[in-house]
Amino acid sequence: MRLINKLFFVVLLIFGLAVPSFADKIVVAGSTTVLPISQKAAEEFMNNNSKANISVRGGGSGVGIACLIDGSCDIGQSSRPIKESELDKAVSNGRTPKAHVIAMDGIAVIVHPSNSVTALTKKQLKDIYTGKISNWSEVGGPYEKIVVVSRDSASGTFEAFGELALNKEKVRADALLQASNQAVASTVAMTKGAIGYVGLGYISSSIKVLAIDGVKASKESVLSGKYPIGRPLFMYTNGAPKGLAKEFIDFILSSKGQMLVEEDGFVSLK
């Protein structure tokens, strides 16, 4: 039986029918902000590379980095820089996370389309999210309770918003926590009086974007640095990327890949 198995394997090698190498498959996981970019890029890449198998899933930035650290993914997506505590854990696990900035993003502050408010100061935004302001009438809007919608703590967008908009203060206890950008956008679109925040790629006609400190989130305002809640988007690998992981990241950073970034509503690096 062993001889037959050996002969069968030799025949497969001779005719090029051997099972494809695991190097032809990678797993990408993490940030739901980066997710639309990686999904579209993976689809385009696999259309042009029939042997490539790229599995893409969300879960949040914290999940993506955790997966990279424990080896369950090849690329961890994140909408925030890796934390010191995560780096320490990676080192103890024999991993060396390497950051790759693949696009830029602005965290857009959104409200229900019926809201008459068009702009907030950064201080007003902070006061709303930390509980000091609870009614739209306090910021020039109608007499209506503010329904605060936020990302959950596994989200890189949550971390970035907390640092850039709230000066690391805690989000109010009654905030409605959502697991993805799309969930935030959908909740705000369906809830009169709601306020939330999403990546640029999730802006649609079903929500209204507010200007912050007189500047509205856009590709131009993010690139110029005028928009106060802008940030880079990352892909992390264990050390310098190799094989299919390198090819995939190189593709996203190419002119074609950056065009896909723009198509998804984010800000390209070129």
C-alpha positions as CSV (number, residue, x, y, z in Angstrom):
1,M,0.0,0.0,0.0
2,R,2.9,2.4,0.9
3,L,4.5,1.6,-2.5
4,I,1.2,2.4,-4.3
5,N,0.9,5.7,-2.4
6,K,4.5,6.7,-3.3
7,L,3.9,5.8,-7.0
8,F,0.7,7.9,-7.0
9,F,2.4,10.9,-5.5
10,V,5.2,10.6,-8.1
11,V,2.6,10.6,-10.9
12,L,1.0,13.7,-9.5
13,L,4.4,15.5,-9.4
14,I,5.2,14.4,-13.0
15,F,1.9,15.7,-14.4
16,G,1.8,18.9,-12.3
17,L,-1.3,17.7,-10.4
18,A,0.0,17.9,-6.9
19,V,-2.1,19.7,-4.3
20,P,-1.4,23.5,-4.4
21,S,1.1,24.8,-1.8
22,F,-0.3,26.4,1.3
23,A,1.7,29.5,0.2
24,D,-1.1,30.1,-2.3
25,K,-3.5,30.8,0.5
26,I,-3.6,33.6,3.1
27,V,-6.1,34.8,5.7
28,V,-6.8,38.5,6.2
29,A,-8.7,39.5,9.3
30,G,-9.6,42.5,11.4
31,S,-10.8,46.1,11.0
32,T,-14.3,46.5,9.5
33,T,-13.1,49.9,8.2
34,V,-10.3,48.3,6.2
35,L,-12.6,45.4,5.2
36,P,-14.2,46.9,2.1
37,I,-10.7,47.7,0.7
38,S,-9.3,44.2,1.3
39,Q,-12.5,42.5,0.0
40,K,-12.5,44.4,-3.3
41,A,-8.7,44.1,-3.6
42,A,-8.8,40.3,-2.9
43,E,-11.5,39.8,-5.5
44,E,-9.6,41.7,-8.1
45,F,-6.3,40.0,-7.2
46,M,-7.8,36.5,-7.4
47,N,-9.5,37.3,-10.7
48,N,-6.0,37.9,-12.2
49,N,-4.2,35.2,-10.2
50,S,-6.2,31.9,-10.4
51,K,-4.0,30.0,-8.0
52,A,-4.3,32.6,-5.2
53,N,-6.8,32.0,-2.4
54,I,-7.3,35.0,-0.1
55,S,-9.8,34.7,2.7
56,V,-11.0,38.0,4.2
57,R,-13.0,38.6,7.3
58,G,-13.7,41.4,9.8
59,G,-14.1,41.3,13.5
60,G,-12.4,44.7,14.5
61,S,-8.8,45.9,14.7
62,G,-8.2,44.3,18.1
63,V,-9.3,40.9,16.6
64,G,-7.1,41.4,13.5
65,I,-4.0,42.1,15.6
66,A,-4.8,39.3,18.0
67,C,-5.1,36.9,15.1
68,L,-1.7,38.0,13.8
69,I,-0.2,37.5,17.2
70,D,-1.6,34.0,17.6
71,G,-0.8,33.0,14.0
72,S,-4.4,32.5,12.9
73,C,-4.1,35.0,10.1
74,D,-1.4,36.2,7.8
75,I,-2.4,39.8,7.6
76,G,-4.1,41.7,10.5
77,Q,-6.1,44.7,9.4
78,S,-6.3,47.7,11.8
79,S,-7.6,51.3,11.7
80,R,-5.3,52.2,14.6
81,P,-1.6,51.7,15.4
82,I,-0.7,48.6,17.4
83,K,-0.6,49.1,21.2
84,E,2.5,48.6,23.4
85,S,0.7,45.8,25.2
86,E,0.0,44.0,21.9
87,L,3.6,44.4,20.9
88,D,4.7,42.9,24.2
89,K,2.4,39.9,23.7
90,A,3.6,39.5,20.1
91,V,7.2,39.4,21.2
92,S,6.5,36.8,23.9
93,N,4.8,34.7,21.2
94,G,7.8,35.0,18.9
95,R,6.1,37.4,16.5
96,T,7.3,40.7,15.0
97,P,4.4,42.8,13.8
98,K,5.3,45.0,10.9
99,A,3.0,47.9,9.9
100,H,2.0,48.8,6.3
101,V,0.0,52.0,5.8
102,I,-2.4,51.2,2.9
103,A,-4.7,54.2,2.9
104,M,-5.9,57.2,4.8
105,D,-9.3,57.8,6.3
106,G,-11.4,60.4,8.1
107,I,-13.8,59.5,10.9
108,A,-17.0,61.1,9.7
109,V,-19.5,62.3,12.3
110,I,-23.0,61.4,11.2
111,V,-26.6,62.1,12.2
112,H,-30.1,61.2,11.1
113,P,-30.9,63.1,7.8
114,S,-33.8,65.0,9.5
115,N,-31.5,66.7,12.0
116,S,-31.2,70.5,11.4
117,V,-27.7,70.6,12.9
118,T,-25.0,70.9,10.3
119,A,-21.8,71.4,12.3
120,L,-20.3,70.8,15.8
121,T,-17.1,72.0,17.4
122,K,-14.7,69.4,18.6
123,K,-15.5,70.3,22.2
124,Q,-19.3,69.9,21.6
125,L,-18.7,66.5,20.0
126,K,-16.6,65.5,23.0
127,D,-19.3,66.8,25.4
128,I,-22.0,64.8,23.6
129,Y,-20.0,61.6,23.7
130,T,-18.9,62.0,27.4
131,G,-22.4,62.8,28.6
132,K,-22.1,66.6,29.3
133,I,-24.6,67.4,26.4
134,S,-27.7,65.2,26.1
135,N,-30.1,67.3,24.0
136,W,-29.8,68.7,20.5
137,S,-31.2,72.0,21.6
138,E,-27.9,72.6,23.5
139,V,-26.0,72.8,20.2
140,G,-28.5,74.8,18.2
141,G,-30.8,71.9,17.1
142,P,-34.3,70.8,18.0
143,Y,-35.4,70.0,21.5
144,E,-34.7,66.3,21.1
145,K,-32.7,63.7,23.1
146,I,-29.4,62.8,21.6
147,V,-29.0,59.1,21.0
148,V,-25.3,58.3,21.1
149,V,-24.1,55.5,18.8
150,S,-20.5,54.2,19.1
151,R,-18.3,51.4,18.0
152,D,-17.4,48.7,20.6
153,S,-14.1,48.5,22.3
154,A,-12.6,45.9,19.9
155,S,-12.8,48.5,17.2
156,G,-9.8,50.5,16.0
157,T,-12.2,53.2,15.0
158,F,-13.4,53.3,18.6
159,E,-9.8,53.7,19.8
160,A,-8.9,56.3,17.2
161,F,-12.1,58.3,17.9
162,G,-11.5,58.1,21.6
163,E,-8.0,59.5,21.2
164,L,-8.6,62.1,18.4
165,A,-12.0,63.4,19.4
166,L,-12.5,62.6,23.1
167,N,-8.9,63.1,24.4
168,K,-9.1,59.6,25.8
169,E,-12.1,60.3,28.0
170,K,-14.7,57.5,28.4
171,V,-17.8,57.2,26.1
172,R,-21.0,57.8,28.1
173,A,-22.5,54.6,29.6
174,D,-25.8,54.8,27.7
175,A,-24.1,54.8,24.3
176,L,-25.4,52.1,21.8
177,L,-22.3,50.1,21.0
178,Q,-22.1,48.6,17.5
179,A,-19.8,45.9,16.1
180,S,-19.1,47.5,12.7
181,N,-19.1,50.7,10.7
182,Q,-22.1,49.5,8.7
183,A,-24.1,48.8,11.9
184,V,-23.4,52.3,13.2
185,A,-24.5,53.9,9.8
186,S,-27.6,51.7,9.7
187,T,-28.5,52.6,13.3
188,V,-28.1,56.3,12.8
189,A,-30.0,56.2,9.5
190,M,-33.0,54.5,11.3
191,T,-32.9,56.5,14.6
192,K,-34.1,60.1,14.8
193,G,-31.9,62.0,17.1
194,A,-28.9,59.7,16.7
195,I,-25.3,60.6,16.3
196,G,-22.5,58.2,15.3
197,Y,-19.1,58.0,13.5
198,V,-17.9,55.9,10.6
199,G,-15.0,55.7,8.1
200,L,-15.3,57.7,4.9
201,G,-16.1,54.5,2.9
202,Y,-19.4,54.2,4.8
203,I,-20.9,57.6,4.0
204,S,-24.2,57.4,2.0
205,S,-27.3,59.4,1.2
206,S,-29.1,57.7,4.1
207,I,-27.1,59.7,6.7
208,K,-26.0,63.3,7.1
209,V,-22.3,64.2,7.7
210,L,-21.5,67.0,10.1
211,A,-18.6,69.5,9.8
212,I,-16.3,69.5,12.8
213,D,-14.6,72.8,13.7
214,G,-15.9,74.1,10.4
215,V,-14.4,71.3,8.3
216,K,-16.4,68.4,6.7
217,A,-14.8,64.9,6.3
218,S,-13.6,64.4,2.8
219,K,-10.6,63.1,0.8
220,E,-9.3,66.6,0.4
221,S,-9.6,67.7,4.0
222,V,-8.0,64.4,5.2
223,L,-5.0,64.7,2.9
224,S,-4.5,68.4,3.7
225,G,-4.6,67.6,7.4
226,K,-7.4,70.2,8.0
227,Y,-10.0,67.6,9.1
228,P,-9.3,67.0,12.9
229,I,-10.3,63.4,13.0
230,G,-8.1,61.8,10.2
231,R,-6.0,58.7,10.5
232,P,-4.0,56.1,8.6
233,L,-5.3,52.6,7.9
234,F,-2.9,49.6,8.4
235,M,-2.2,46.1,7.4
236,Y,0.1,44.2,9.8
237,T,2.3,41.2,8.9
238,N,4.6,39.0,11.0
239,G,7.9,40.6,10.0
240,A,8.5,41.6,6.3
241,P,5.8,40.0,4.2
242,K,6.6,37.1,1.9
243,G,5.0,35.2,-0.8
244,L,1.3,35.8,-1.4
245,A,1.0,38.2,1.5
246,K,3.7,40.4,0.0
247,E,2.1,40.2,-3.5
248,F,-1.3,41.1,-2.1
249,I,0.0,44.2,-0.1
250,D,2.1,45.3,-3.1
251,F,-1.1,45.1,-5.2
252,I,-3.0,47.3,-2.7
253,L,-0.2,49.8,-2.8
254,S,0.0,49.8,-6.6
255,S,-1.8,52.3,-8.8
256,K,-4.6,49.8,-9.4
257,G,-5.0,49.0,-5.8
258,Q,-5.0,52.6,-4.7
259,M,-7.7,53.2,-7.4
260,L,-9.8,50.6,-5.6
261,V,-9.1,52.5,-2.3
262,E,-10.6,55.6,-3.9
263,E,-13.6,53.6,-5.3
264,D,-14.4,52.5,-1.8
265,G,-14.5,56.1,-0.6
266,F,-11.2,56.2,1.2
267,V,-8.1,58.3,0.6
268,S,-5.4,56.8,-1.5
269,L,-1.7,57.4,-0.8
270,K,-1.0,58.4,-4.4
